[in-house]
Amino acid sequence: MYVWEHYILLCMAAACVQPIFSIKVSFERFEQYFGDEYMHFDLRVRKYNRTEMTLNGTIFVNQPVDDTIMFASDIFLSRLGNQQFQHYPLHLPTSGLCEFKNHLHEEYPSTIAGIANMPKIGECPFTPRAMHIQDKTFPTEVLPDSLSNGLWKLVISGILDEKIVLRYMISVRLNDDYLSF
């Protein structure tokens, strides 16, 4: 009996000493390739403090945009973070802009919190406007648990009548962040 109690105490002590694992995500870059006639993303990543990178700038909606432009995604991973990307078999669901925005409002409200002049839920089409983003950190709650460390690139394409009319890219870096007590 004494050996069993001793074993339980050792296991409990080992559990308390083990580090707790979490993922740290930071913005790396944002770039729009084309499609300024529909939406212009004047966004940049800047160093907020010694440990945080934030997204800042303005999204200009230059003409009414609704669900006729379908948005699709491609995801790439550079495991070493050296810009040698491999296509990753993970995608965001293809949807119209209004449908995607409504989904964010319902499921991930923190991702769009703090974006000034963001259309309300159910408001479609997006009317011409300027939406301002200031010091937005990456919302880690949107990431699946299965992602590994490295440099991740998400390429979003807006498709209208089977032609790509808008494309932009956002990249983030995922690192292990070990905390111990």
Residue pairs with C-beta under 8 A, 6 or more apart in sequence:
16 181
17 180
18 180
19 178
19 179
19 180
20 178
20 179
20 180
20 181
21 176
21 177
21 178
22 176
22 177
22 178
22 179
23 140
23 143
23 147
23 174
23 175
23 176
23 177
24 174
24 175
24 176
24 177
25 138
25 140
25 143
25 172
25 173
25 174
26 52
26 53
26 138
26 172
26 173
26 175
27 45
27 53
27 54
27 55
27 137
27 138
27 170
27 171
27 172
28 45
28 53
28 151
28 171
28 172
28 173
29 45
29 169
29 170
29 171
30 41
30 43
30 44
30 45
30 55
30 168
30 169
30 170
30 171
31 168
31 169
31 170
32 40
32 41
32 167
32 168
32 169
33 167
33 168
33 169
34 165
34 166
34 167
35 158
35 165
35 166
35 167
35 168
36 62
37 62
37 63
38 61
38 62
38 63
38 65
38 69
38 158
38 165
38 166
39 59
39 60
39 61
39 62
39 65
39 158
39 166
40 59
40 60
40 62
41 57
41 59
41 60
41 168
42 57
42 58
42 59
42 60
43 55
43 56
43 57
43 58
43 59
43 133
44 55
44 56
44 57
45 53
45 54
45 55
45 56
46 53
46 54
46 56
47 53
48 54
48 135
48 137
52 137
53 137
54 135
54 136
54 137
55 133
55 135
55 136
55 137
55 138
56 133
56 134
56 135
56 136
57 132
57 133
58 130
58 131
58 132
58 133
59 130
59 131
59 133
60 129
60 130
61 126
61 127
61 128
61 129
61 130
61 131
62 128
63 128
64 125
64 126
64 127
64 128
65 97
65 125
65 126
66 96
66 97
66 98
66 124
66 125
66 126
67 95
67 96
67 97
67 98
67 99
67 124
68 96
68 160
69 96
69 97
69 158
69 159
69 160
69 165
69 166
70 94
70 95
70 96
70 158
70 159
70 160
71 92
71 94
71 95
71 96
71 97
71 100
71 156
71 157
71 158
71 159
72 91
72 92
72 94
72 156
72 157
72 159
73 91
73 92
73 94
73 154
73 155
73 156
73 157
74 87
74 91
74 154
74 155
74 157
75 87
75 88
75 90
75 91
75 152
75 153
75 154
75 155
76 85
76 86
76 87
76 88
76 152
76 153
76 154
76 155
77 85
77 86
77 88
77 148
77 150
77 151
77 152
77 153
78 84
78 85
78 86
78 150
78 151
78 152
78 153
79 86
79 148
79 149
79 150
80 150
81 150
81 151
81 173
82 151
83 151
85 151
85 153
88 152
90 144
92 154
92 156
95 103
97 126
97 158
98 123
98 124
98 125
98 126
101 112
101 118
101 119
101 121
101 126
102 121
102 122
104 111
104 112
105 112
105 120
105 121
106 121
108 139
108 141
108 142
110 139
110 141
111 139
111 142
112 118
114 133
114 134
114 136
115 131
115 132
115 133
115 136
116 131
116 132
116 133
116 134
117 129
117 130
117 131
117 132
118 131
119 126
119 127
119 129
138 172
143 174
147 174
148 174
149 174
149 175
149 176
150 173
150 174
151 171
151 172
151 173
152 171
152 172
152 173
152 174
153 169
153 170
153 171
154 169
154 170
154 171
154 172
155 167
155 168
155 169
156 166
156 167
156 168
156 169
156 170
157 164
157 166
157 167
158 164
158 165
158 166
158 167
159 165
